[in-house]
Amino acid sequence: MKKVEAFLLVGLIASMLIGCGAKNDDAVIGISVEKLEDVQPVEAASVEETEEETDEDAPPKEGMVRSYFTNEWVDEAINENRPLAVMYPINKEAQPQYGLSNVAVFYEIMEEGSMSRQMGILEDWEDLEQIGNIRSIRDYFIYAALEYDPVIVHFGGPELYVKSVLTRDDVDNVNGVGGVMGPDYGAFFRIPKGSASEHTAFTDGEHISKAIDKAKFSREHRDKFEGESHFKFTSAVKPNTLEDYSDAVEATEIDMKGCFPVTKSALKYDEDKGVYLKSLYGSAQKDAITGEQLAFSNIIIQRTYHEVRDDNGYLAYQMHDTTQDGYFITKGKMIHITWKKTDDYSPTTYYDDNGDEITLNTGKTMIFVVQEKGGSFSKFTVNGETYAD
């Protein structure tokens, strides 16, 4: 490369001298390459850097775009097609579950009885041969889901608290128990067949697709959906390591049992893969279809105001707020954050302590919605240190 640069520089100097009316051609021709070694050319991007930036911007094949929810390359049809928001039970006897590898964003939130529940935002779901098992929903899960503009898939819920939301004209849901909270549209089946017990309700891509057509739901995102990245993502070739934050702490082992005492949700950082591997009840949480353990590039712990609604222990979580805080974990580090959400369809936005929106890494995101400071289930542990405040 030095010889090529020197050759080009010789030509440039020659042109300049000739342009200035140099009288002695030998003065130009006689300049040696060796004498030019000390000349410092203007720095420019290397070929490798240019190719890297180009590769980052160019899809691996025609028709692919960046996913709204993970920033990974996906077929354009996946972005155009609305995702599913599926209610997964987290009970030990309900594991493993189907379709989790297609989850882009995963939620865990406490419900009544000191038990939590999960909701997955599923992309690329149409070819899935089995999804579930599927359980009931709570209204705060609905408010968490709406910003993704999904079709909500659930098996009932407490009518008193969810009916008014599920029956709104702008909320599309497929309800396994039918009735006042919405029809089932023939979307569900039982395994084993004929069973009526919990944890036996399932669906698949074909059944949901037919149900959407039967219900006349739109498959494409509505105008209220922004149609751009749901989170702020960094470049895949320039990951956010949180090294720019002087207050970032080591975060390779995340223990959430103080927030979710039954499930004992936890994650451990796999440095080689750059992701956090999720476990339940002390064992790997896996997709029953692929056998793969759930892996996340980003973890958000979102503190939220909550209250107990009635004698049955039903809870309320305030998913619209501008006053609460939380933590962001990625690449083995953690920082403190705040968050805000002011309407149903706008994404929940997370900010660092400088007031800047945080930058997520390409990949899937795990969001734990936990009780505000001082709540009964508000403590969690990172690398052995407990965070309660």
C-alpha positions as CSV (number, residue, x, y, z in Angstrom):
1,M,0.0,0.0,0.0
2,K,2.9,2.4,0.8
3,K,4.3,2.1,-2.8
4,V,0.9,2.8,-4.3
5,E,0.3,5.8,-2.0
6,A,3.8,7.1,-2.8
7,F,3.2,6.7,-6.5
8,L,0.0,8.6,-6.4
9,L,1.6,11.3,-4.4
10,V,4.4,11.6,-6.9
11,G,1.8,12.1,-9.6
12,L,0.1,14.8,-7.5
13,I,3.3,16.7,-6.9
14,A,4.3,16.4,-10.5
15,S,1.0,17.9,-11.6
16,M,1.3,20.8,-9.1
17,L,4.8,21.6,-10.2
18,I,4.0,21.4,-13.9
19,G,0.9,23.5,-13.2
20,C,3.2,26.1,-11.6
21,G,5.4,26.3,-14.7
22,A,8.3,24.2,-13.5
23,K,11.3,24.8,-15.9
24,N,13.3,21.6,-15.1
25,D,11.4,18.4,-15.9
26,D,14.2,16.5,-14.1
27,A,13.2,18.3,-10.9
28,V,10.0,16.4,-11.0
29,I,11.1,13.1,-12.5
30,G,14.1,13.0,-10.2
31,I,12.0,12.9,-6.9
32,S,12.7,9.5,-5.3
33,V,10.1,7.4,-3.6
34,E,12.4,7.2,-0.6
35,K,12.3,10.9,-0.1
36,L,8.5,10.9,0.0
37,E,8.3,8.5,3.0
38,D,8.2,11.4,5.4
39,V,5.3,13.1,3.6
40,Q,2.1,12.5,5.5
41,P,-0.9,12.0,3.1
42,V,-4.4,13.0,4.1
43,E,-6.0,10.2,6.1
44,A,-8.8,8.4,4.4
45,A,-10.9,5.4,5.3
46,S,-9.2,2.1,4.5
47,V,-10.6,-0.3,2.0
48,E,-11.4,-2.6,4.9
49,E,-13.3,0.1,6.8
50,T,-15.3,1.1,3.7
51,E,-16.2,-2.5,3.0
52,E,-17.3,-3.0,6.6
53,E,-19.5,0.0,6.6
54,T,-21.0,-1.0,3.2
55,D,-21.7,-4.5,4.4
56,E,-23.4,-3.1,7.5
57,D,-25.8,-1.1,5.4
58,A,-26.4,-3.7,2.7
59,P,-28.8,-6.6,3.3
60,P,-27.4,-10.1,3.0
61,K,-29.9,-10.7,0.2
62,E,-32.5,-8.7,-1.8
63,G,-35.7,-8.1,0.0
64,M,-34.3,-8.1,3.5
65,V,-34.7,-5.2,6.0
66,R,-33.8,-4.5,9.6
67,S,-36.4,-5.9,12.1
68,Y,-38.3,-3.2,13.9
69,F,-37.9,-5.1,17.2
70,T,-34.4,-6.7,17.0
71,N,-32.5,-4.8,14.3
72,E,-31.6,-8.2,12.8
73,W,-32.0,-8.8,9.0
74,V,-35.4,-10.2,8.2
75,D,-37.5,-10.5,5.1
76,E,-39.5,-7.4,4.4
77,A,-42.7,-9.3,4.8
78,I,-42.0,-9.9,8.5
79,N,-41.8,-6.2,9.2
80,E,-45.0,-5.6,7.2
81,N,-46.9,-8.5,9.0
82,R,-48.2,-7.7,12.5
83,P,-46.6,-9.7,15.3
84,L,-48.4,-11.8,17.8
85,A,-48.5,-11.0,21.5
86,V,-48.8,-14.5,23.1
87,M,-49.5,-15.1,26.8
88,Y,-47.3,-17.9,28.0
89,P,-47.7,-19.4,31.5
90,I,-44.5,-19.6,33.5
91,N,-45.6,-22.5,35.8
92,K,-43.0,-25.3,36.1
93,E,-45.4,-27.9,34.8
94,A,-46.0,-25.8,31.7
95,Q,-42.4,-26.0,30.6
96,P,-41.0,-26.3,27.9
97,Q,-43.0,-24.1,25.6
98,Y,-43.4,-23.8,21.8
99,G,-42.4,-20.8,19.6
100,L,-40.1,-19.1,22.1
101,S,-37.2,-18.9,19.5
102,N,-39.4,-16.6,17.5
103,V,-39.9,-14.1,20.3
104,A,-38.3,-10.7,19.6
105,V,-39.2,-9.1,23.0
106,F,-40.1,-11.1,26.1
107,Y,-41.9,-9.8,29.2
108,E,-42.2,-11.2,32.7
109,I,-44.5,-9.5,35.2
110,M,-45.9,-10.6,38.5
111,E,-49.6,-11.5,38.8
112,E,-51.8,-12.6,41.7
113,G,-50.7,-15.4,44.1
114,S,-47.0,-14.4,44.1
115,M,-46.8,-15.9,40.6
116,S,-45.6,-14.3,37.4
117,R,-46.5,-14.7,33.8
118,Q,-44.8,-14.2,30.4
119,M,-45.7,-12.5,27.2
120,G,-43.8,-12.9,24.0
121,I,-43.9,-10.6,21.0
122,L,-43.5,-13.1,18.1
123,E,-42.1,-12.2,14.7
124,D,-42.1,-14.6,11.7
125,W,-44.9,-16.7,13.3
126,E,-46.8,-17.9,10.2
127,D,-44.9,-21.1,9.7
128,L,-44.7,-22.2,13.4
129,E,-46.2,-25.7,13.8
130,Q,-47.0,-25.1,17.5
131,I,-47.4,-22.1,19.7
132,G,-48.0,-22.2,23.5
133,N,-49.2,-23.4,25.8
134,I,-51.4,-20.4,26.2
135,R,-52.9,-18.8,29.3
136,S,-55.0,-15.8,30.4
137,I,-54.0,-12.2,30.2
138,R,-54.0,-9.2,32.5
139,D,-54.7,-5.6,31.4
140,Y,-51.2,-4.4,32.1
141,F,-49.9,-7.0,29.6
142,I,-52.3,-5.5,27.1
143,Y,-50.9,-2.0,27.6
144,A,-47.4,-3.4,27.3
145,A,-48.3,-5.2,24.0
146,L,-50.1,-2.4,22.2
147,E,-47.0,-0.5,21.3
148,Y,-46.0,-3.4,19.0
149,D,-49.4,-3.3,17.2
150,P,-49.9,-7.0,17.6
151,V,-52.7,-9.5,17.4
152,I,-53.1,-10.6,21.0
153,V,-53.4,-14.3,21.6
154,H,-54.7,-15.4,25.1
155,F,-57.0,-17.8,26.9
156,G,-59.3,-15.6,28.8
157,G,-58.6,-13.3,31.7
158,P,-60.3,-11.5,34.6
159,E,-63.3,-10.0,32.9
160,L,-63.7,-7.1,35.3
161,Y,-60.2,-5.8,34.4
162,V,-59.6,-6.8,30.8
163,K,-63.0,-6.6,29.1
164,S,-63.0,-2.8,28.6
165,V,-59.6,-2.9,27.0
166,L,-59.9,-6.0,24.9
167,T,-63.3,-4.9,23.4
168,R,-61.9,-1.6,22.1
169,D,-62.1,-1.2,18.4
170,D,-58.3,-0.7,18.1
171,V,-57.5,-3.9,20.0
172,D,-57.4,-7.1,18.0
173,N,-57.4,-10.3,20.1
174,V,-58.0,-14.0,19.7
175,N,-59.5,-15.4,22.9
176,G,-59.4,-19.1,23.6
177,V,-62.4,-19.1,26.0
178,G,-64.6,-16.9,23.7
179,G,-67.5,-14.8,25.2
180,V,-67.6,-11.1,26.1
181,M,-63.8,-10.7,25.8
182,G,-63.8,-11.8,22.2
183,P,-64.3,-14.9,20.1
184,D,-61.7,-17.7,19.6
185,Y,-62.2,-17.8,15.8
186,G,-61.4,-21.5,15.9
187,A,-57.7,-20.7,16.6
188,F,-57.0,-23.2,19.4
189,F,-56.6,-26.9,20.0
190,R,-55.8,-29.1,22.9
191,I,-52.9,-31.4,23.5
192,P,-53.7,-34.0,24.5
193,K,-56.9,-33.8,22.4
194,G,-60.1,-33.4,24.4
195,S,-58.3,-32.2,27.5
196,A,-59.8,-29.3,29.5
197,S,-57.0,-28.8,32.0
198,E,-54.7,-25.8,32.2
199,H,-51.5,-25.8,30.2
200,T,-53.0,-27.8,27.4
201,A,-54.2,-25.0,25.1
202,F,-52.1,-24.4,21.9
203,T,-52.3,-22.9,18.5
204,D,-50.1,-22.7,15.5
205,G,-49.3,-20.3,12.6
206,E,-51.9,-21.8,10.3
207,H,-54.7,-21.6,12.9
208,I,-53.9,-18.0,13.8
209,S,-53.7,-17.0,10.1
210,K,-57.1,-18.4,9.5
211,A,-58.5,-16.7,12.6
212,I,-57.1,-13.4,11.5
213,D,-58.9,-13.8,8.2
214,K,-62.1,-14.9,9.8
215,A,-62.0,-11.9,12.2
216,K,-61.1,-9.6,9.4
217,F,-58.2,-8.2,11.3
218,S,-55.6,-6.3,9.3
219,R,-52.4,-8.3,8.7
220,E,-50.4,-5.1,8.1
221,H,-49.5,-2.5,10.7
222,R,-52.0,0.3,11.2
223,D,-51.4,4.0,10.8
224,K,-50.9,4.4,14.5
225,F,-47.8,2.2,14.3
226,E,-44.7,4.2,13.6
227,G,-43.1,1.8,11.1
228,E,-39.6,2.3,12.3
229,S,-37.2,0.8,14.9
230,H,-39.0,0.2,18.1
231,F,-35.9,0.8,20.1
232,K,-32.8,2.8,19.3
233,F,-30.2,0.3,18.1
234,T,-26.5,0.6,17.6
235,S,-24.6,-0.7,14.6
236,A,-24.1,-4.4,14.6
237,V,-20.4,-3.9,13.9
238,K,-20.0,-1.3,16.7
239,P,-21.8,-2.8,19.7
240,N,-22.7,-0.8,22.8
241,T,-20.4,-2.1,25.5
242,L,-21.5,0.6,28.1
243,E,-17.8,1.5,28.5
244,D,-18.7,5.1,27.9
245,Y,-20.5,5.1,31.3
246,S,-18.2,5.7,34.2
247,D,-20.8,4.3,36.6
248,A,-21.5,1.1,34.7
249,V,-21.1,-2.0,36.9
250,E,-20.2,-5.6,36.0
251,A,-23.4,-7.6,35.2
252,T,-22.8,-11.2,34.2
253,E,-25.1,-12.9,36.6
254,I,-28.7,-11.6,37.0
255,D,-30.8,-13.2,39.8
256,M,-34.4,-12.0,39.7
257,K,-35.8,-14.3,42.5
258,G,-36.4,-11.3,44.8
259,C,-38.9,-10.0,42.2
260,F,-40.2,-13.4,41.0
261,P,-39.7,-15.8,44.0
262,V,-41.5,-18.8,42.5
263,T,-39.9,-18.9,39.0
264,K,-36.5,-17.8,40.2
265,S,-35.8,-16.2,36.8
266,A,-32.1,-15.7,36.2
267,L,-29.7,-15.0,33.4
268,K,-26.0,-15.6,32.9
269,Y,-23.8,-13.9,30.4
270,D,-22.2,-15.9,27.7
271,E,-19.2,-13.8,26.8
272,D,-18.3,-15.8,23.7
273,K,-21.8,-15.3,22.2
274,G,-22.4,-11.9,23.7
275,V,-25.8,-12.8,25.0
276,Y,-27.6,-13.6,28.3
277,L,-28.9,-17.2,28.7
278,K,-32.2,-17.4,30.6
279,S,-33.2,-20.0,33.2
280,L,-36.3,-20.9,35.2
281,Y,-36.4,-22.9,38.4
282,G,-32.7,-23.4,38.2
283,S,-32.8,-25.0,34.7
284,A,-32.3,-23.6,31.2
285,Q,-35.5,-22.2,29.7
286,K,-35.8,-23.7,26.3
287,D,-38.0,-23.6,23.2
288,A,-39.7,-27.0,22.8
289,I,-39.4,-26.8,19.0
290,T,-35.7,-26.0,18.7
291,G,-34.4,-27.2,22.0
292,E,-32.5,-23.9,22.2
293,Q,-32.1,-22.0,25.5
294,L,-33.6,-18.5,25.4
295,A,-30.8,-15.9,24.7
296,F,-31.1,-12.1,24.9
297,S,-28.7,-9.3,23.8
298,N,-30.5,-6.8,26.0
299,I,-32.1,-6.9,29.5
300,I,-34.3,-4.1,30.8
301,I,-35.5,-4.0,34.4
302,Q,-38.4,-1.6,34.5
303,R,-39.7,-0.4,37.9
304,T,-43.4,0.3,37.9
305,Y,-46.0,1.6,40.3
306,H,-48.4,-1.2,41.3
307,E,-51.2,-1.8,43.6
308,V,-53.4,-4.7,44.8
309,R,-56.9,-4.3,43.4
310,D,-59.1,-6.6,45.4
311,D,-59.4,-9.5,47.9
312,N,-58.5,-11.9,45.1
313,G,-55.1,-10.4,44.9
314,Y,-55.4,-9.1,41.3
315,L,-52.7,-6.6,40.7
316,A,-52.4,-3.4,38.7
317,Y,-49.2,-2.1,37.1
318,Q,-49.0,1.4,35.7
319,M,-47.5,1.0,32.2
320,H,-48.0,4.7,31.3
321,D,-45.7,6.9,33.4
322,T,-42.9,9.4,33.4
323,T,-41.6,9.1,37.0
324,Q,-40.1,5.6,37.4
325,D,-36.6,4.2,36.8
326,G,-34.9,0.9,36.1
327,Y,-31.7,-0.6,34.7
328,F,-30.3,-1.6,31.4
329,I,-27.9,-4.6,31.0
330,T,-25.9,-5.6,28.0
331,K,-22.5,-7.0,27.1
332,G,-21.7,-7.8,30.7
333,K,-22.4,-4.3,32.1
334,M,-25.3,-2.5,33.7
335,I,-26.4,1.2,34.0
336,H,-29.2,3.0,35.8
337,I,-32.0,4.3,33.5
338,T,-35.4,6.1,33.6
339,W,-38.3,5.5,31.3
340,K,-41.5,7.1,30.0
341,K,-44.6,6.0,28.1
342,T,-47.4,8.5,27.5
343,D,-49.9,6.7,25.2
344,D,-50.8,3.2,24.1
345,Y,-49.1,3.1,20.8
346,S,-45.8,5.0,21.4
347,P,-42.9,2.8,22.4
348,T,-41.8,2.8,26.0
349,T,-38.6,4.9,25.8
350,Y,-35.6,4.4,28.1
351,Y,-33.0,7.0,29.0
352,D,-29.6,7.0,30.7
353,D,-28.9,9.4,33.5
354,N,-27.7,12.0,31.1
355,G,-31.2,12.2,29.6
356,D,-30.2,10.5,26.4
357,E,-32.1,7.5,24.9
358,I,-30.2,4.3,25.5
359,T,-28.8,2.4,22.6
360,L,-29.6,-1.3,22.5
361,N,-27.6,-4.0,20.8
362,T,-28.9,-6.0,17.8
363,G,-30.8,-9.0,19.1
364,K,-33.6,-10.0,21.4
365,T,-34.7,-8.0,24.5
366,M,-35.9,-9.3,27.9
367,I,-38.0,-6.9,29.9
368,F,-38.7,-7.5,33.5
369,V,-41.5,-5.2,34.8
370,V,-41.0,-5.2,38.6
371,Q,-42.6,-3.3,41.5
372,E,-41.4,0.1,42.4
373,K,-38.9,0.7,45.2
374,G,-40.2,-0.6,48.5
375,G,-42.6,-3.1,46.9
376,S,-42.9,-6.7,48.2
377,F,-41.2,-8.0,45.1
378,S,-38.8,-5.3,44.1
379,K,-35.3,-6.7,44.9
380,F,-32.9,-8.3,42.4
381,T,-29.3,-9.3,42.5
382,V,-26.5,-8.5,40.0
383,N,-23.1,-10.2,40.5
384,G,-24.0,-10.8,44.1
385,E,-25.1,-7.2,44.9
386,T,-28.7,-6.6,45.8
387,Y,-30.6,-3.7,44.3
388,A,-33.7,-2.7,46.3
389,D,-33.7,1.1,45.8
